Amino acid sequence: MKYLLAIDAGTGSIRAVIFDTNGNQISVSQKEWIHIEEFGVAQSMSFDFDKNWTLTCACIQESIQSANISGENIIALSATSMREGIVVYDTHGKELWAVANVDARASQEVKYLKENFAGIEEEFYQLSGQTFALGALPRIMWLKNNKPDIYDKVANISMIGDWILAKLSGVIATDPSNGGTTGIFSLNNRDWQRDMAVKIGLKDDIFPPCHEVGTVIGHVSQKASTETGLSTNTKVVTGGGDVQLGCAGLGVVKAGEVAILGGSFWQQVVNIPSQTLPPKDMGIRVNPHVIHGLSQAEGITFFSGLVMRWFRDAFCDMEKLEAKAKGIDTYTILEEKASKVPVGSHGIMPIFSDSMKYAKWYHAAPSFLNLSIDAEICNRASMFRSLEENAALVSSINLDKIKEFSGIEIDTIVFAGGASKGKLWSQILADVTGCKIKIPKVTEATALGAAMAAGVGAGIYKSLKDAAKELVVWDKEYTPNMENKKIYDGLKQKWQKAYESQLKLVDDNITNSMWKAPGL
């Protein structure tokens, strides 16, 4: 029997997942990892590559043991990772320095670039679809300014998923979906845009080969075989960014197809042709997709899942006890109660994430508007429903922004992630957007996408599109209630006006922003 290994390096954990060639998950091993603030460096989040490689090896070993197979049975592997996390290497391929995706140390460098290179962020954005807020250029500049001894030794750069493949094969390379999130990249050419580094005084010879997803870059080295239990016959195949490979695992592989990934953060992604120019207002992020010829316009809604967890843990002890007694999830109890609340949640407006404003990205202070002292109206059920409605409303606003510049009309949305388990939430999303909502059966879409990439490299699938067609299975569909949509359309307009007022309170130093991008 032949198997495929997917390694998924997330913000909070590393996982090794083994699939058979029919897309069935055979085993999984997961270990949490943490990213530590560097002493004396505000908002830093270092990536401990020594410790985290040990955890990665342990996950691979445990997944093989759990599957009750030999490393020889794994014909190919690939990796996916949190985007924006970077690793730099010396001329021998040894790691010198690394940061996780949530690292925000380069605020001063972002300010410096904006103040001293007029119009350069807008110029780079039109080519790459990225702003400086999450990009690699300010971080590399920080390294040059603060650790010049390390910067002088830098000979290569990659993303975290690429680093895993390099540790396994000895080959440092990237793919468009990962490389693109550095911002030093051309969406149209799907390759590095080295002159960006030159223009701001950084090295331009540190960018590794960029291969399309599914390309074999080597085999597991003897050293890595000893460390992991994998065979030196196992092919090492380029993977991609977690959102993009997750979309492949959800079957979102053609132009015009749309997904909403409902996790801790929500991402709204729309497949667009690679030659589509990003919007002039820099409001939406645009990334290369894992599918050749496609990019993805991406909206991001901050903390939607984390806000739900906070609300549950801060206010819903009774529902927790009730759920425990019934042997069901607390969110199921909350959704049952929220389903009895009228559309619009009695006018309650949560203020958490703003819609996407990539060029000037910050949020108001967390709050609820229109609360009432009538306990029959304002209670846990109505507040919970308002949070579900709010996540859907902000997602809809982001999709509207994408439709405006891309010209793509949306009638169907693939909804995945933990939020898609909620029947009420899925229906609310259909009603808010006016779109059919499709829920896939797969629970590990990102890992499945990485396994698909490995399978392409191994010759099991002709392409990622073919793999998606063969492996993705649908579970549920929700159709919109258009009368409810009329109500939500009105609420969407009111919410946007309310949020503008809440942002002004932050501007006037009356309230504190929930989050600000580096450099603001």
N, C-alpha and C positions, 0 to 999 in steps of 0.2 A: 504494500500500500504506500502511496506517495502522499506527502504532506507539505504544507506551506507554513512558514513562520512569519508572523507579524509582530514587530516590536513597536510599542506605542509609548512615546516619552511625553507625558502630559505635564502640566504645571505642577501637580501635586503628587504624581506617582509614575512609576515605570511598570509596564505590563508586557509580558510575552504571551502571545495567543497563537495556538496551533489550530489550523484548519485543514480539513481534507480538501481534495480538489473539486468537490461539489459545493464548497462554501459552508460546510457544517463545522461549527466550533467543536474542537476535540478537547482542548484543555486551556487553562489560563493560569498564570501566576502573576501576582501584583504585589509591589512593595512601595510604600510611601517614601518620598524623599522631600527634603525641605531645602529652601534656598535662603542663605544667611546674609543679613546685611553686613557689608564690609565695615570693619571698625573705622570710624571717622569719616565715612562716606555716606552722606545723607541719601536716602531713597535708593540705595544700591541693593542688589539682590544677586549675589554671586552664585555661579553654578559649580558645585564641587565635583569635577570630572573624575577624580580618583575614587572617591567614595561611591559616586553614582555609577561608575563602571562596575564596581564590585556588586552593587545591587542589580545591575542589568544582567551580569553573568549568572547570578543566583536565580533570577526569574527565568532565564532561558533553561538552566539546568532543571528547575522544578517543573516547568511546563513539559519538558521531554519526559521526565519521570512520571508525571501525572497522566500523560497520554499513554504511558506504557509502551513507548516505542524507542527506537534507537535514533541517534543523531543522523545515521546514514539514511533514514527514511525521509528526512526533510530535504527536498530537492532544491528549494530556493527560499530565500527570506528577503524581506524588505522592512523599512522602518518609516514611521511617521512621528511627528513631534509638534509640540507647541511652537508656534511661529514667533519670530523676532529674537528668540534666544540665540546667541552666537558663541562660537568657539574660535580662538585663533591659535595657530600652530607655528613652530619654528621650521627650519629647513629640513629637519629630520622627521617631521610629522608629529612631534611631541607637543601636547597641549601647553600653552603658556598662560592663558587667561580665558575665562568664560563667564557669561552672565545669562540669567534666565529671562524669559519674556517680560516679566513684570519689573525688571530693572529700570529705574527712572533717574539714574544718577546724572544724566547729561543735560540737565536743565540749563546750565550756564552756556553750554555749547550750542544748544538750540537757540537761545537768545542771541548769542554771538553771530551765528549764521544768518539769522533774520535781520540783524541790525547792520551787518557789514557786507552782505551780499544781496543787495536789493533785487527782489524778484526771483531769486534763485530757487526758493522753495516751490514757487508756482511753476517755474521752468522744469524742475525735476519731477514735479507731480504729473505734469502732462505726459511725460515719458514713462514714468514708473507706476503712477496711481497711488503713490505713498507720500505722506508728509513726513516732516522730521520727528514728529512726536513719538513714533514707535520704530523709527528707522535705525540702521546701523551706523550711518555716517557720523551723527553726533557722539555715539558711544566710542567709535574708533578715534575721533578727535579728542574725547576725554582721555583715552588711553595715551595718546600722544602727549597731551598736556600734563598728565598726572603720573604716568608711569613710562617715561621715555625709554628706559632700559628694556622694558618688555616690548614696547612698540617697535624699537629698532630691530628686534629679532623676528618680528612677524613676517612669515613667508606665505601663509595661507589662512583663509577664513572659511567657515562653514556654519550651517545651522545645527541644532542639537541632533535631529534625526540623521543628518549627514555624518555627524561625529560618530554615532553608533555604527553606521556602515563602515566608516573608516577604521574604527577599532576592530571590526570583524574581518576586514579585507586588506587593510593597509593602504587603501586608495581613498584619497580625499576628493570628493566630487559633490555636486549638488544637482538639483532639478529646477525648472522654472518656478514651480509653486512655492518652494522654499526660498530659493535665491531671490525671487521677486519681492519678498517681504522685507528684504534689507533696504529697499528703496534705491539701490545702486543698479538699476535694471531697466531694460526696455520691454514693455508689454508687447509691442508689436513684433520685435525680433526674438523675444523669449530668450534673452541672453544678457550678460553683464553689460552695463553702460559705464565703462571704466573712466571715461572723461569726467564723470561727476566727481570722482575722487580727486582727479588732477585739479579741477577748478577750485577746490577748497583746500588744496595743499596736502593731500593725503596720498599714500602709496596707491599705485594703480596696477601693481603686479602681484597682488595677493589673492586674486579671485580664481578658484579652481574651475576645471571643466564643468560645463552645465549640460547635462544629458536629459532627454525626455524621460518621463516616468516609465518604468518597466525595462530600462536598459541594464544589461548585465555589466557591472563594473569590475567584477573579479569573483574570487571564491574565498571561502573562510580560510584564513591563514592557519598555519600550524599552531602558532601561539594562541590564537583565539579559540581554536579547536580544543586545546588543552584546558583553557579557562571556562569554556561553555558546554562542552560535550557535543558540539556540532561537528559534522564531518567536513573535511577539507574539500569534499566533492560538492558541498552545498553552494549554490550560486548566490552571490550577493547582488541585489538589484536595487536601482534607485527608487526611492519612495517619494514622499511629498509632504506638504503641510497638512496639519490635522483636519482643518475645515475642508480643504479641497479633496483630500482622499476620502474623508467622511462622506462628501457628496457623491463620489464615485460609488461608495458602499451603499448609498441610498438610491442609486440609479439616476442621479441628476447629472447627465453626461452630454446632453444635447443643448444647442443654442436655444435660449428662451425658457429653459426649465428652471424651476425655483425651489429653494428649500429654506425652511426656517429650522434652525438647530436650537432647541430649547433646553439649554443647560444652565450653569451658573451665570454666564452671560448668554444672551441670545444673539445669534447671527442670522441675518436675512441675506441670502445669496441668490444672485440671478446670473445665469450663464449668458455671456455676451461675446460677440466676435472679438478676436484679439486686436483688430485694428480700430475698435471703437474708442474714441477719445474720452478720457475722464471729464467730468463736469468742470466748467470753468470756476465755479465757486469752491472747489475742493471740498465739497460736503460729504462725499462718499468715497470710501476706500475701494480701489480696484486692484485685484491680484491675478496673476496668471493661474489658470486652472491646471489640473493634472492632465487635461485633455488637450492635445495639440490643436492650435487654432482658436482656443477659447480662453477668455478671461472670466473673472467673476466680480461683478459689482457687489460690494458687501456693506450692509449696514450692521451696526453693533448696538445692542441695547444693554446697558450696564446693569449687572447685579440682579437680573429678573429672578433667577432661581435662588440666589443667595438671599434676596429680600423675602421670598416665600419661606425659606428656612428660618430666617430671623423671626418672622411673624409667628410661625408655628411654635418656635422654642420660647419666645418671649410672652405669648398671650394664650396659648392653646393647650394648657395642661389638662383641662377637662376632656378635650378631644383626644389627647394622647391616651388617657386612661380608658376612654370609651373604645378606642381603636384596639388597645391591648386586650381588653375584655372580649372583643369580637374577633380578634386575630386578624385584623386587617390594617392597612396603612392609615396613618393619621390624615394624610391628604385626601383619602377616600371619604372619610367622615366629613371633613371640611367642605369638600365638593358637594356632598349630599345636602348639606345645610345651605351652601351658597346657591345651589340650583333653585331654591325656593325664593331667592331674592330677585326682585324685578330687574330687567335689563337696565343698566345704568347705575345700579347699586345706590339708588336714592341720591344720586348726584355726587357721591364721594369721589374725590379726585386725588389719587396718589401722586406725589411729586418725588420721583427717584431719578431714573435715567432720563436725560433729554433725548430727543431724536439725534441722529448723527450729524455732527458739524465738525468734520474732520480737520478743517483749517484752524478752528478755534474751539477746542474741545474741552468743555468743562460743564459741570452739573450744578444745579441748585442744591440747597440744603434739603435733606430728606424730610418729607412732611406729608400730611394728609390735609386736603382742603374740604370744606363743606361738611365737616363732622357735625353731628347733632347730639344733644343731650337726651334725646328720646331713645331709650334702650331698645325699643321695639324696631327702630329703624337703623340706628347706628350700633352695631354689635360685631362680634367676630365674623359672623357669616357674611354680612354686607361688606365689611372691610376686606375680607379674603376675596370675595368676588370682584371687588374693585381692583385688587392687585392683578387678578387674572385678566380682567378687561384692559387694564393699563398696559400690560406687556403686549397684548394683541394690538392695542391702539398705536403704541410707539413703533411696533413692527410694521404696521400698515403705513405709517408716515414715512418710514425709511424706504419701503417698497415704492411709495408714490414718488420719492426723490429719484429712485433708480429708473422708474418708468419715464420720468420727465426727460432725462438726458439720453437714455438708451433707445427710447421708442418702442420698447418691448411691452406688449400687453400680457397681463397675467390672469389666467383663469383657474390654474391648479397649483397648489403648493404641497410639497412633501414636508411633513412635520415630523421631526425626530427628536431624540433626547428625552430626558426624564419628564419634561413637561408634557410630552405627547401621550403619556400614560393617562393623563387626566381627561376623562370623557367630556366634562364640562368645559375645560380649557380648550380642547380641540374644537368643540362646537362654537365657543365664543370666537375663536380665531377665524372660523369659517364665516360667522355672522359679521365680524368687523371688516374683513377683507372682501367679502362677497365672492370668495373663491372656494372651489372644492378642495378639501383637505384630505390628503392621502397619508396613511400611517403605515410604514413598512414593518414587517415582522422582525427584521434584524435588530438586535439590541447592541451590537458592537460594530456600528457602521464604519468607524474610523479604522479599526483593526481589520475589518473585512476589506476595506479599500486597500490597505497595505498588502494584505494577502493576495488581492487581485493583481497588484503591481508585481509581486513575486511570481504569480502564475503567468503573467505576460512574459516575464524574463525567462521563465522555465519552458515556455512554449505550450503551456496548458491552454491559454486563451490567446486569441489572435490580437486582441486589444482590450483596453479597459471598457470600452463601449460594449464589446461582445461579452466580457465577463459580467458586466452589470445586467445585461439582458438575460443572461443565463442564471444568475444567482439571486437577484433581488426579487423578493416575494412580498406581496401586499397583504396587510392585515385588516385595516378598516378604512372607511371613507365617511366623510361628513360633508353634507351639502348645506349651503348658507340659507338662513332665513332672511329674506330680503327686507321684510318689515323691521326686523331688528337692526339691519344694516343702516336704515334711515336714521334710527335713533343714534347709533354709534357715529355716523357721519357728523351729526351735530355735536356730539361729545368731543370728537376729535378736534374740531375747530375751537371749542371752548378751552380744551386742555392746552393747546398750543399758545393761546393768549395768556392763560394762567401761568404757564411755564416761563414766558418772557418776563412777567412781573416778578416771579420768584428769582430769576437770574439777576434782575436789577438789585435785589436785596443783597446778593453776593457781591455785586459790583460796588455797592455802597458800604461794604464791610459791616453789614448788619447781621447777616447769616454766613455760615461757613459752607463752601462748596463740598459736595460729596466726593468729588474727584476732579483734578485738573491735569491736563496733559503737561509733560515737561516743557518748560520755556514760557508758560503763560503766567 
